[in-house]
Amino acid sequence: MRNKLKKLKQMYKDTGYHKQFIILFIIIELTAIIEIITIPYITKQMIDIQIPNKNIRALIVLGVFYIGFLFLQCYAVLTHCNMRSILKRKIQRDLSQKVFNKLQDVKIKFYDENYTGVILQFLQSDVDTASSTFPKVIVEMYFMGLFRFTIIAVFLIFINIKIALGILLLYVIGYCVTLYFNKKTIVLINEIRKINIELYNYINEGIQGFLTIKILNIVEKKEKELKNKLEEYNKSNDRLEKIVARYNSIFTFIASFTTAIIVYCVGINIIEGSMTYVSILLLIEYSEALEHEFHWFTMHLTDFNKSFISYSRILEFLNIQDIENLQEGEQLKKVDTIEFDKVNFSYNDKENNIENFSLSLKENEKVALVGRTGCGKTTIINLLCRFYEPVKGKIKINNKNYLDYNISSLRKRIGYVMQEVQILPNTIIDNIRYVNKDITLQEIEEIFRKLRLHEKIKSLDDGYNTDIYSNPDILSTR
């Protein structure tokens, strides 16, 4: 429990909207006070005092106040509902930005160790669920549920302490039952989250490997695998819903005994003449409201578990310390020599993918690395770009350990043509200017003349302003 509170505090701090939540809390509690205290008080005054005394003027005044408080309550409800929606969207936007930025900062090893499904889970499901933690789930559970429950319980005690204590005892029992089942829901929510990640992986494989799946004629196999995974996902959700329905029905059964307590105790008080008509009405109304608020609290327990788990996973990801510091180190202004000195590297820290590799290059020298697939050609280039770093040996640039240079300046001095080309949804010239915004059209044309592509591009209707993303067959990526 202490760890959970500590994490909630960290989550609340991470949102950055502390003042807004304080204002939200005040508005919600103002609504609760009007609904639970003010309006019933005016009702009691009108029925118990003013109507028996036939005080028409006081009845009119109280009636005006009653209508005024109703309008104020409606306005407050609309205000806090609007505030909660705005806060949720803002938190969702902020979390998406934080996760995206972190994905740019983490080392490439993170992508090796995590499937695409994990990243999609962060960016879509977790961000959306976590953004509801405070503006929706916490607010509805505690501000609108537990807080109102406490106010109503206090008023019940003032009306009749024996009846109130009897009813509250039933809710303590109901809460213990809820906690027991709640532990099971946490296990299932984690299970559903893992299955969801696997589903994201299947979807990604289906899109990225569409042509391969068609060529290999394994469409039916992939459809069957996806169907099985969806059935597993549905079964887990069904089990979760059954557990929630079970503890809700048990709670409803326990809460139903409040009616028996009220009928018995009120009946005795009516016979003894020790309770007014309004007190009886308020007792019945407050006991029903008490059940409603507690049910409101338990109903959101599953939502709380989902949002808490999602926010916890996001914070764990955002707190990863193994990130790239692009600016730390000396500026690399020019590359004169490159040397691999007995370099060893391993992806899994168990077996070496590159062992005792040495290579020396001077300016204007050309070297071709030739070998079978998986022999380490791409890994050597990735090491040079510092996507990874050697586990043994050194890579030197200008006779100096390349770890002494900052990553940003190092990568600016190294040209790297990927095997898989990424085309941005824009024109040819915008794709070229993505990295170097200062390059002129004349310089771009000169590059394409050397590549013998200038005439081809100029023959297009829009030339260098052709939308290459929507017309991928214009130029080959190979």
C-alpha positions in Angstrom: 0.0 0.0 0.0 2.8 2.4 0.9 4.6 1.7 -2.5 1.3 2.3 -4.3 0.8 5.7 -2.6 4.4 6.6 -3.4 3.8 5.8 -7.0 0.6 7.8 -7.1 2.4 10.8 -5.7 5.1 10.4 -8.4 2.3 10.1 -11.0 0.6 13.2 -9.7 3.8 15.1 -9.7 4.5 14.0 -13.3 1.2 15.4 -14.6 2.3 19.0 -13.8 -1.3 20.2 -13.4 -1.4 20.6 -9.6 -3.2 24.0 -9.5 -5.9 22.8 -11.9 -6.5 19.7 -9.8 -6.9 21.8 -6.6 -9.4 24.0 -8.4 -11.2 20.9 -9.7 -11.3 19.4 -6.1 -12.8 22.6 -4.8 -15.5 22.7 -7.5 -16.4 19.1 -7.0 -16.6 19.4 -3.2 -18.7 22.6 -3.6 -21.1 20.5 -5.7 -21.2 17.8 -3.0 -21.9 20.3 -0.2 -24.8 21.8 -2.2 -26.3 18.4 -3.0 -25.7 16.6 0.3 -25.9 19.4 2.9 -27.5 22.6 1.6 -30.5 21.3 -0.3 -31.5 18.8 2.3 -31.1 21.4 5.0 -33.5 23.8 3.1 -35.9 20.9 2.6 -35.9 20.1 6.4 -36.5 23.8 7.2 -39.4 24.1 4.9 -41.2 20.9 5.9 -40.4 20.7 9.6 -40.6 24.4 10.6 -42.0 26.8 8.0 -45.0 24.7 6.7 -46.3 23.9 10.2 -45.9 27.6 11.1 -47.6 28.6 7.9 -44.8 31.1 7.2 -45.4 31.9 3.5 -42.7 34.6 3.3 -40.0 32.2 4.6 -41.2 29.5 2.3 -40.8 31.8 -0.7 -37.3 32.9 0.4 -36.2 29.3 1.0 -37.7 28.3 -2.3 -35.7 31.0 -4.1 -32.5 29.8 -2.3 -33.4 26.2 -3.3 -33.7 27.0 -7.0 -30.6 29.2 -6.8 -28.5 26.4 -5.3 -29.9 24.0 -7.9 -28.6 26.3 -10.7 -25.3 26.7 -8.9 -25.0 22.9 -8.6 -25.7 22.4 -12.3 -23.1 25.1 -13.3 -20.5 23.5 -11.0 -21.2 20.0 -12.5 -20.8 21.3 -16.0 -17.6 23.2 -15.1 -15.9 20.3 -13.5 -16.9 17.9 -16.3 -15.5 20.3 -18.8 -12.3 20.7 -16.8 -11.8 17.0 -16.4 -12.1 16.4 -20.2 -9.6 19.2 -20.9 -7.2 17.9 -18.3 -7.4 14.4 -19.7 -6.6 15.6 -23.2 -3.7 17.7 -22.0 -2.2 14.8 -19.9 -2.7 12.5 -22.9 -0.9 14.9 -25.2 2.0 15.4 -22.6 2.4 11.7 -22.0 2.5 11.0 -25.8 5.2 13.7 -26.2 7.2 12.4 -23.3 7.1 8.8 -24.5 7.9 9.8 -28.1 10.9 11.9 -27.0 12.1 9.1 -24.7 12.0 6.7 -27.7 14.4 9.1 -29.5 16.8 9.2 -26.5 17.0 5.5 -25.6 19.8 3.4 -27.1 19.1 1.1 -30.0 19.5 -1.8 -27.5 16.0 -1.0 -26.2 14.5 -1.7 -29.6 16.5 -5.0 -29.8 15.0 -6.1 -26.5 11.4 -4.9 -27.1 9.1 -5.8 -29.9 7.1 -3.3 -31.8 4.0 -4.3 -29.8 5.6 -2.9 -26.6 6.2 0.5 -28.2 2.7 0.6 -29.7 1.3 -0.4 -26.3 3.1 2.6 -24.8 2.1 5.1 -27.4 -1.6 4.0 -27.8 -3.2 1.9 -25.0 -1.0 2.9 -22.0 -1.0 6.7 -22.8 -4.8 6.7 -23.3 -5.5 4.7 -20.2 -2.9 6.5 -18.0 -4.3 9.9 -19.0 -7.5 9.0 -17.2 -5.9 8.2 -13.9 -6.4 11.6 -12.2 -9.0 13.6 -14.2 -11.4 10.6 -14.4 -10.6 7.6 -12.2 -9.2 9.2 -9.1 -11.7 12.1 -9.2 -14.7 9.8 -9.5 -13.4 7.2 -7.0 -12.2 9.6 -4.3 -13.4 13.1 -4.9 -16.9 12.1 -6.1 -17.2 8.7 -4.4 -15.3 8.3 -1.2 -15.5 12.0 -0.1 -19.2 12.1 -0.7 -19.6 8.8 1.1 -17.8 10.3 4.1 -20.0 13.4 4.2 -23.2 11.2 4.0 -21.9 8.8 6.7 -21.3 11.8 9.0 -24.9 13.1 8.4 -26.3 9.6 9.0 -24.5 9.5 12.4 -26.0 12.9 13.3 -29.5 11.6 12.3 -29.2 8.3 14.2 -25.9 6.9 15.4 -27.1 3.4 16.0 -28.5 3.0 12.5 -25.5 4.7 10.9 -23.0 2.4 12.7 -25.0 -0.7 11.7 -25.0 0.4 8.0 -21.3 1.4 8.1 -20.4 -2.1 9.5 -22.0 -3.7 6.4 -19.9 -1.4 4.1 -16.7 -2.4 5.9 -17.5 -6.0 5.2 -18.3 -5.2 1.6 -15.0 -3.3 1.3 -13.0 -6.3 2.6 -14.7 -8.6 0.0 -13.9 -6.0 -2.7 -10.2 -6.0 -1.7 -10.1 -9.8 -1.9 -11.4 -9.8 -5.5 -9.4 -6.8 -6.5 -6.1 -8.7 -6.2 -7.4 -11.1 -8.8 -8.3 -8.3 -11.2 -4.7 -6.9 -11.1 -3.3 -10.3 -12.2 -5.8 -10.5 -15.1 -5.2 -6.9 -16.2 -1.5 -7.6 -16.5 -2.3 -10.7 -18.5 -4.6 -8.8 -20.8 -1.9 -6.1 -21.3 0.7 -8.8 -22.4 -1.8 -10.3 -24.9 -2.5 -6.8 -26.2 1.2 -6.4 -26.9 1.3 -9.6 -28.8 -1.8 -8.5 -30.8 0.1 -5.3 -31.8 3.0 -7.5 -32.9 0.7 -9.6 -35.1 -0.8 -6.4 -36.6 2.6 -4.9 -37.3 3.9 -8.1 -38.9 0.8 -8.3 -41.0 1.3 -4.8 -42.4 5.2 -4.8 -42.7 5.3 -8.4 -44.0 2.2 -8.2 -46.2 4.0 -9.1 -49.5 6.0 -11.9 -47.8 2.9 -13.5 -46.3 1.2 -13.3 -49.8 4.2 -14.8 -51.6 4.6 -17.6 -49.1 0.9 -18.3 -49.2 0.6 -18.4 -45.4 -2.4 -16.0 -45.2 -4.6 -18.7 -43.6 -2.0 -19.6 -41.1 -1.5 -16.0 -40.0 -5.3 -15.5 -39.8 -5.6 -18.6 -37.6 -2.8 -17.4 -35.3 -4.4 -14.0 -35.0 -7.8 -15.6 -34.4 -6.4 -17.8 -31.6 -4.8 -14.8 -30.0 -8.0 -12.7 -30.2 -9.9 -15.6 -28.5 -7.3 -15.7 -25.7 -7.7 -11.9 -25.3 -11.5 -12.3 -25.2 -11.4 -15.1 -22.7 -9.1 -13.0 -20.4 -11.5 -10.1 -20.6 -14.5 -12.4 -19.9 -12.8 -13.7 -16.8 -12.1 -10.1 -15.7 -15.7 -9.1 -16.2 -16.9 -12.1 -14.3 -14.8 -11.3 -11.3 -16.0 -7.7 -11.4 -19.6 -8.8 -11.7 -19.1 -11.3 -8.8 -17.8 -8.8 -6.3 -20.4 -6.2 -7.4 -23.2 -8.7 -6.9 -21.8 -9.7 -3.5 -21.5 -6.1 -2.4 -25.1 -5.4 -3.6 -26.3 -8.4 -1.6 -24.5 -7.1 1.6 -25.8 -3.6 1.0 -29.3 -4.9 0.7 -29.3 -5.6 4.4 -29.3 -1.8 5.0 -33.0 -1.8 4.1 -33.7 -4.3 6.8 -31.7 -2.3 9.4 -33.6 0.9 8.4 -37.0 -0.6 8.4 -36.5 -2.2 11.8 -34.9 0.8 13.5 -37.2 3.4 11.9 -40.2 1.3 12.8 -39.2 1.3 16.5 -38.5 5.1 16.4 -41.9 5.8 14.8 -43.7 3.7 17.5 -41.8 5.6 20.2 -42.3 8.9 18.4 -38.7 9.9 18.6 -38.1 10.7 14.9 -39.6 13.3 12.7 -41.0 12.6 9.2 -38.2 14.6 7.5 -35.6 12.7 9.5 -37.0 9.4 8.3 -37.0 10.7 4.7 -33.4 11.9 5.0 -32.4 8.7 6.6 -33.8 6.7 3.7 -32.4 9.1 1.1 -28.9 9.2 2.7 -28.7 5.4 3.1 -29.6 5.0 -0.6 -27.0 7.7 -1.5 -24.4 5.9 0.7 -24.9 2.7 -1.3 -24.7 4.6 -4.6 -21.4 6.4 -3.6 -19.8 3.2 -2.4 -20.9 1.3 -5.5 -19.5 4.2 -7.5 -16.2 3.7 -5.7 -16.0 -0.1 -6.2 -17.2 0.2 -9.8 -14.1 2.2 -10.7 -11.6 -0.1 -8.9 -10.9 -2.0 -12.2 -10.5 1.3 -14.1 -8.1 2.4 -11.3 -6.0 -0.8 -11.6 -5.8 -0.4 -15.4 -4.8 3.2 -15.3 -2.4 2.7 -12.4 -0.6 -0.2 -14.2 -0.4 1.8 -17.5 1.0 4.9 -15.8 3.5 2.8 -13.8 4.8 1.2 -17.0 5.1 4.6 -18.6 7.0 6.0 -15.7 9.3 3.0 -15.6 10.0 3.6 -19.3 10.5 7.4 -18.8 12.9 6.7 -15.9 15.3 4.6 -18.1 18.7 6.0 -17.4 20.5 4.2 -20.3 20.1 6.9 -22.9 22.2 8.6 -25.5 23.8 11.9 -24.5 24.3 13.4 -27.9 26.2 16.5 -26.8 28.6 15.1 -24.2 32.2 15.0 -25.3 34.5 16.8 -27.7 33.4 18.1 -31.1 34.5 16.0 -34.1 35.3 18.5 -36.9 36.9 16.2 -39.4 37.6 12.5 -40.0 41.1 11.8 -41.2 41.6 8.2 -40.0 39.3 5.4 -38.6 40.8 2.4 -36.8 39.1 -0.7 -35.3 41.5 -2.2 -32.8 40.7 -5.8 -31.8 37.0 -5.0 -31.3 34.7 -7.5 -29.7 30.9 -7.0 -29.6 27.9 -9.1 -28.4 24.2 -8.4 -28.6 23.2 -10.7 -25.8 26.3 -10.5 -23.6 26.8 -14.3 -24.0 28.3 -14.9 -27.4 30.4 -12.6 -29.6 28.9 -11.4 -32.9 32.2 -9.7 -33.7 35.5 -11.0 -32.3 39.0 -9.5 -32.5 38.1 -7.3 -35.5 40.7 -4.9 -36.7 40.6 -2.4 -39.6 42.5 0.7 -40.4 41.3 3.4 -42.9 42.7 6.7 -44.1 41.1 9.6 -45.8 39.9 8.8 -49.4 40.5 5.1 -49.0 37.7 2.7 -50.0 37.0 -0.6 -48.4 34.3 -3.2 -49.1 33.1 -5.5 -46.4 32.0 -8.7 -48.0 30.4 -11.7 -46.3 27.4 -13.9 -45.8 24.2 -12.6 -44.1 24.7 -12.3 -40.4 28.5 -12.2 -40.4 28.6 -8.7 -38.9 28.9 -6.2 -41.8 26.0 -4.0 -40.6 27.0 -4.4 -37.0 30.5 -2.9 -37.8 28.8 0.2 -39.3 26.4 0.4 -36.4 29.4 0.4 -34.0 31.1 3.1 -36.0 27.9 5.3 -35.8 27.8 4.5 -32.0 24.4 2.9 -32.2 26.3 0.3 -30.1 29.7 0.4 -28.4 32.4 -2.3 -28.3 32.5 -4.6 -25.3 36.2 -5.0 -25.8 38.8 -3.2 -27.9 38.7 0.3 -29.2 37.5 2.2 -32.2 39.7 5.2 -32.9 39.0 8.3 -35.0 42.0 10.5 -35.7 44.0 8.2 -33.4 41.7 9.0 -30.5 39.1 6.8 -28.8 35.8 7.7 -30.6 34.0 7.6 -27.2 35.7 10.9 -26.4 33.7 12.6 -29.2 30.1 13.7 -28.8 27.6 11.5 -30.7 26.0 14.4 -32.5 29.1 15.6 -34.2 30.3 12.0 -34.9 27.1 11.2 -36.8 27.2 14.4 -38.7 30.6 13.3 -40.1 29.4 9.9 -41.2 27.1 9.2 -44.1 25.0 6.1 -43.7 22.7 4.7 -46.4 20.3 2.3 -44.8 19.2 -1.0 -46.4 15.6 0.1 -45.8 14.9 3.6 -47.1 12.3 5.7 -45.2 10.4 8.1 -47.4 8.7 11.1 -45.6 5.2 12.1 -46.6 6.4 15.1 -48.6 8.1 16.2 -51.8 11.5 15.1 -53.2 13.2 18.4 -52.2 11.6 18.3 -48.7 13.0 14.7 -48.2 16.5 15.9 -49.1 16.2 19.0 -46.9 15.0 17.0 -43.9 18.5 16.9 -42.3 20.1 19.9 -44.0 17.6 22.7 -44.2 20.3 25.1 -45.6 21.1 23.2 -48.7 20.2 25.1 -51.9 18.3 23.9 -54.9 21.5 24.2 -57.0 23.4 22.0 -54.6 20.6 19.4 -54.7 20.5 19.4 -58.5 24.3 18.9 -58.6 24.0 15.9 -56.3 21.3 14.4 -58.5 23.4 15.1 -61.7 26.2 13.0 -60.2 23.6 10.3 -59.4 22.3 10.6 -63.0 18.8 11.3 -61.7 18.5 15.0 -62.5 17.0 14.5 -66.0 14.6 11.9 -64.7 13.3 14.2 -61.9 13.1 17.2 -64.2 10.9 15.2 -66.6 8.3 14.9 -63.9 5.4 17.3 -63.9 6.3 19.0 -60.6 10.1 18.3 -60.8 11.7 18.4 -57.4 8.4 19.4 -55.9 6.8 16.0 -56.8 5.1 14.2 -53.9 7.3 11.1 -53.8 5.4 9.6 -50.8 2.2 9.3 -52.8 4.1 8.1 -55.9 6.6 5.5 -54.6 7.2 3.9 -58.0 8.8 7.1 -59.4 12.2 6.2 -58.0 13.6 2.9 -56.9 14.7 2.7 -53.3 17.4 0.2 -54.2 
